């Protein structure tokens, strides 16, 4: 259960980071 929780947190962190990079790239492309 502990490993599962760490995996979920890790996955959420990677998703958040990826979304932020994607958003920045989108803004740069829009400008």
N, CA and C atoms as a LAMMPS dump frame, in Angstrom:
ITEM: TIMESTEP
0
ITEM: NUMBER OF ATOMS
93
ITEM: BOX BOUNDS ff ff ff
-5.0000000000000000e+02 5.0000000000000000e+02
-5.0000000000000000e+02 5.0000000000000000e+02
-5.0000000000000000e+02 5.0000000000000000e+02
ITEM: ATOMS id mol type element x y z
1 1 1 N 0.841 -1.196 0
2 1 2 C 0 0 0
3 1 3 C 0.882 1.254 0
4 2 1 N 1.983 1.195 0.743
5 2 2 C 2.883 2.353 0.802
6 2 3 C 3.478 2.625 -0.578
7 3 1 N 3.895 1.574 -1.267
8 3 2 C 4.479 1.753 -2.602
9 3 3 C 3.437 2.304 -3.57
10 4 1 N 2.198 1.853 -3.427
11 4 2 C 1.131 2.324 -4.314
12 4 3 C 0.918 3.818 -4.129
13 5 1 N 0.938 4.275 -2.872
14 5 2 C 0.73 5.695 -2.597
15 5 3 C 1.876 6.511 -3.189
16 6 1 N 3.101 6.027 -3.031
17 6 2 C 4.254 6.736 -3.593
18 6 3 C 4.135 6.802 -5.108
19 7 1 N 3.657 5.721 -5.721
20 7 2 C 3.498 5.678 -7.174
21 7 3 C 2.465 6.697 -7.631
22 8 1 N 1.37 6.807 -6.897
23 8 2 C 0.312 7.757 -7.255
24 8 3 C 0.838 9.181 -7.151
25 9 1 N 1.563 9.467 -6.075
26 9 2 C 2.124 10.807 -5.888
27 9 3 C 3.124 11.101 -6.997
28 10 1 N 3.958 10.111 -7.325
29 10 2 C 4.958 10.284 -8.378
30 10 3 C 4.284 10.532 -9.716
31 11 1 N 3.254 9.761 -10.009
32 11 2 C 2.54 9.903 -11.281
33 11 3 C 1.867 11.269 -11.359
34 12 1 N 1.263 11.699 -10.257
35 12 2 C 0.587 12.997 -10.234
36 12 3 C 1.604 14.118 -10.421
37 13 1 N 2.783 13.969 -9.807
38 13 2 C 3.825 14.99 -9.923
39 13 3 C 4.318 15.071 -11.36
40 14 1 N 4.511 13.925 -12.003
41 14 2 C 4.975 13.906 -13.389
42 14 3 C 3.915 14.5 -14.306
43 15 1 N 2.651 14.21 -14.025
44 15 2 C 1.56 14.746 -14.838
45 15 3 C 1.507 16.262 -14.716
46 16 1 N 1.671 16.748 -13.49
47 16 2 C 1.629 18.19 -13.245
48 16 3 C 2.789 18.869 -13.956
49 17 1 N 3.979 18.272 -13.848
50 17 2 C 5.165 18.846 -14.481
51 17 3 C 5.004 18.841 -15.998
52 18 1 N 4.51 17.735 -16.537
53 18 2 C 4.322 17.63 -17.979
54 18 3 C 3.288 18.627 -18.473
55 19 1 N 2.232 18.819 -17.705
56 19 2 C 1.18 19.758 -18.09
57 19 3 C 1.713 21.181 -18.1
58 20 1 N 2.566 21.516 -17.103
59 20 2 C 3.124 22.858 -17.021
60 20 3 C 4.033 23.123 -18.224
61 21 1 N 4.856 22.144 -18.581
62 21 2 C 5.738 22.304 -19.742
63 21 3 C 4.909 22.436 -21.012
64 22 1 N 3.852 21.636 -21.111
65 22 2 C 2.972 21.681 -22.278
66 22 3 C 2.294 23.044 -22.377
67 23 1 N 1.884 23.595 -21.236
68 23 2 C 1.209 24.89 -21.204
69 23 3 C 2.172 25.998 -21.628
70 24 1 N 3.41 25.937 -21.13
71 24 2 C 4.411 26.949 -21.496
72 24 3 C 4.688 26.882 -22.992
73 25 1 N 4.795 25.673 -23.52
74 25 2 C 5.057 25.49 -24.945
75 25 3 C 3.888 26.041 -25.752
76 26 1 N 2.673 25.853 -25.239
77 26 2 C 1.475 26.325 -25.926
78 26 3 C 1.461 27.854 -25.958
79 27 1 N 1.816 28.482 -24.835
80 27 2 C 1.85 29.947 -24.78
81 27 3 C 2.889 30.488 -25.759
82 28 1 N 4.07 29.864 -25.792
83 28 2 C 5.133 30.313 -26.694
84 28 3 C 4.665 30.19 -28.141
85 29 1 N 3.971 29.106 -28.445
86 29 2 C 3.488 28.882 -29.808
87 29 3 C 2.416 29.91 -30.168
88 30 1 N 1.566 30.244 -29.194
89 30 2 C 0.489 31.207 -29.437
90 30 3 C 1.06 32.597 -29.707
91 31 1 N 2.125 32.953 -28.989
92 31 2 C 2.731 34.268 -29.179
93 31 3 C 3.551 34.254 -30.464
